[in-house]
């Protein structure tokens, strides 16, 4: 299985977090770690997910969510060194 860390900027509403987690589960990813912070009119989540599925399947779906402003994938140094 491969782990990936996503950084998601979104509107700070509880239902948005629920949608993000639901999409993550429906796309076949398991949440390994999550950290969320909220300030004024935006919330930021760093979430590490695990799956054999291509991470692009998840990032494309998260980008389509109305309240998600930005979703970016962290490229790990280990992956850069290996490939």
ChimeraX commands (.cxc) that place a marker at each C-alpha (Angstrom):
marker #1 position 0.00,0.00,0.00 radius 0.5
marker #1 position 1.10,3.57,-0.62 radius 0.5
marker #1 position 0.73,6.49,1.74 radius 0.5
marker #1 position 0.14,10.00,0.48 radius 0.5
marker #1 position -0.33,13.29,2.30 radius 0.5
marker #1 position -2.91,15.75,1.00 radius 0.5
marker #1 position -3.27,19.37,2.03 radius 0.5
marker #1 position -6.82,20.60,1.66 radius 0.5
marker #1 position -8.03,24.19,2.03 radius 0.5
marker #1 position -11.78,24.44,2.49 radius 0.5
marker #1 position -14.63,26.40,4.01 radius 0.5
marker #1 position -14.79,25.85,7.80 radius 0.5
marker #1 position -18.08,23.97,8.05 radius 0.5
marker #1 position -18.63,20.56,9.68 radius 0.5
marker #1 position -20.48,19.19,6.67 radius 0.5
marker #1 position -17.47,19.87,4.43 radius 0.5
marker #1 position -15.23,17.69,6.58 radius 0.5
marker #1 position -17.88,14.96,6.43 radius 0.5
marker #1 position -17.97,15.19,2.61 radius 0.5
marker #1 position -14.18,15.01,2.36 radius 0.5
marker #1 position -14.09,11.91,4.56 radius 0.5
marker #1 position -16.98,10.28,2.69 radius 0.5
marker #1 position -15.31,10.83,-0.70 radius 0.5
marker #1 position -12.06,9.46,0.74 radius 0.5
marker #1 position -13.80,6.30,1.92 radius 0.5
marker #1 position -15.83,5.85,-1.29 radius 0.5
marker #1 position -12.65,6.08,-3.39 radius 0.5
marker #1 position -11.08,3.23,-1.38 radius 0.5
marker #1 position -8.62,5.18,0.78 radius 0.5
marker #1 position -7.99,4.73,4.49 radius 0.5
marker #1 position -7.20,7.78,6.64 radius 0.5
marker #1 position -4.00,7.12,8.62 radius 0.5
marker #1 position -3.49,10.57,10.11 radius 0.5
marker #1 position -5.35,13.87,10.01 radius 0.5
marker #1 position -4.68,17.34,11.38 radius 0.5
marker #1 position -7.14,20.20,10.99 radius 0.5
marker #1 position -6.87,23.88,11.82 radius 0.5
marker #1 position -9.48,26.57,11.33 radius 0.5
marker #1 position -9.09,30.33,11.09 radius 0.5
marker #1 position -11.77,32.87,10.20 radius 0.5
marker #1 position -13.10,31.88,6.79 radius 0.5
marker #1 position -10.96,28.90,5.92 radius 0.5
marker #1 position -9.96,25.55,7.32 radius 0.5
marker #1 position -6.86,23.55,6.47 radius 0.5
marker #1 position -6.55,19.79,6.70 radius 0.5
marker #1 position -3.42,17.70,6.34 radius 0.5
marker #1 position -4.55,14.13,5.81 radius 0.5
marker #1 position -2.41,11.06,5.20 radius 0.5
marker #1 position -4.20,8.31,3.31 radius 0.5
marker #1 position -3.27,4.75,2.42 radius 0.5
marker #1 position -4.35,2.70,-0.60 radius 0.5
marker #1 position -3.15,0.76,-3.62 radius 0.5
marker #1 position -5.39,2.90,-5.82 radius 0.5
marker #1 position -4.00,5.86,-7.79 radius 0.5
marker #1 position -4.05,8.99,-5.63 radius 0.5
marker #1 position -5.29,11.03,-8.61 radius 0.5
marker #1 position -8.68,9.31,-8.28 radius 0.5
marker #1 position -9.06,10.91,-4.87 radius 0.5
marker #1 position -7.56,14.33,-5.58 radius 0.5
marker #1 position -9.76,14.85,-8.66 radius 0.5
marker #1 position -12.90,14.07,-6.67 radius 0.5
marker #1 position -11.92,16.29,-3.75 radius 0.5
marker #1 position -11.22,19.19,-6.10 radius 0.5
marker #1 position -14.79,18.87,-7.41 radius 0.5
marker #1 position -16.35,19.45,-3.98 radius 0.5
marker #1 position -17.97,22.88,-3.83 radius 0.5
marker #1 position -16.50,23.96,-0.48 radius 0.5
marker #1 position -12.98,22.69,-1.19 radius 0.5
marker #1 position -10.86,25.61,-2.36 radius 0.5
marker #1 position -7.62,23.75,-2.98 radius 0.5
marker #1 position -6.34,20.19,-2.74 radius 0.5
marker #1 position -2.66,19.49,-3.25 radius 0.5
marker #1 position -0.57,16.37,-2.93 radius 0.5
marker #1 position 2.73,16.40,-1.06 radius 0.5
marker #1 position 5.41,14.59,-3.01 radius 0.5
marker #1 position 7.52,12.76,-0.42 radius 0.5
marker #1 position 11.31,12.93,-0.58 radius 0.5
marker #1 position 11.46,9.12,-0.50 radius 0.5
marker #1 position 9.39,8.91,-3.68 radius 0.5
marker #1 position 11.57,11.52,-5.39 radius 0.5
marker #1 position 14.74,9.61,-4.52 radius 0.5
marker #1 position 13.32,6.32,-5.81 radius 0.5
marker #1 position 11.83,7.47,-9.00 radius 0.5
marker link #1:1,2 radius 0.2
marker link #1:2,3 radius 0.2
marker link #1:3,4 radius 0.2
marker link #1:4,5 radius 0.2
marker link #1:5,6 radius 0.2
marker link #1:6,7 radius 0.2
marker link #1:7,8 radius 0.2
marker link #1:8,9 radius 0.2
marker link #1:9,10 radius 0.2
marker link #1:10,11 radius 0.2
marker link #1:11,12 radius 0.2
marker link #1:12,13 radius 0.2
marker link #1:13,14 radius 0.2
marker link #1:14,15 radius 0.2
marker link #1:15,16 radius 0.2
marker link #1:16,17 radius 0.2
marker link #1:17,18 radius 0.2
marker link #1:18,19 radius 0.2
marker link #1:19,20 radius 0.2
marker link #1:20,21 radius 0.2
marker link #1:21,22 radius 0.2
marker link #1:22,23 radius 0.2
marker link #1:23,24 radius 0.2
marker link #1:24,25 radius 0.2
marker link #1:25,26 radius 0.2
marker link #1:26,27 radius 0.2
marker link #1:27,28 radius 0.2
marker link #1:28,29 radius 0.2
marker link #1:29,30 radius 0.2
marker link #1:30,31 radius 0.2
marker link #1:31,32 radius 0.2
marker link #1:32,33 radius 0.2
marker link #1:33,34 radius 0.2
marker link #1:34,35 radius 0.2
marker link #1:35,36 radius 0.2
marker link #1:36,37 radius 0.2
marker link #1:37,38 radius 0.2
marker link #1:38,39 radius 0.2
marker link #1:39,40 radius 0.2
marker link #1:40,41 radius 0.2
marker link #1:41,42 radius 0.2
marker link #1:42,43 radius 0.2
marker link #1:43,44 radius 0.2
marker link #1:44,45 radius 0.2
marker link #1:45,46 radius 0.2
marker link #1:46,47 radius 0.2
marker link #1:47,48 radius 0.2
marker link #1:48,49 radius 0.2
marker link #1:49,50 radius 0.2
marker link #1:50,51 radius 0.2
marker link #1:51,52 radius 0.2
marker link #1:52,53 radius 0.2
marker link #1:53,54 radius 0.2
marker link #1:54,55 radius 0.2
marker link #1:55,56 radius 0.2
marker link #1:56,57 radius 0.2
marker link #1:57,58 radius 0.2
marker link #1:58,59 radius 0.2
marker link #1:59,60 radius 0.2
marker link #1:60,61 radius 0.2
marker link #1:61,62 radius 0.2
marker link #1:62,63 radius 0.2
marker link #1:63,64 radius 0.2
marker link #1:64,65 radius 0.2
marker link #1:65,66 radius 0.2
marker link #1:66,67 radius 0.2
marker link #1:67,68 radius 0.2
marker link #1:68,69 radius 0.2
marker link #1:69,70 radius 0.2
marker link #1:70,71 radius 0.2
marker link #1:71,72 radius 0.2
marker link #1:72,73 radius 0.2
marker link #1:73,74 radius 0.2
marker link #1:74,75 radius 0.2
marker link #1:75,76 radius 0.2
marker link #1:76,77 radius 0.2
marker link #1:77,78 radius 0.2
marker link #1:78,79 radius 0.2
marker link #1:79,80 radius 0.2
marker link #1:80,81 radius 0.2
marker link #1:81,82 radius 0.2
marker link #1:82,83 radius 0.2
view
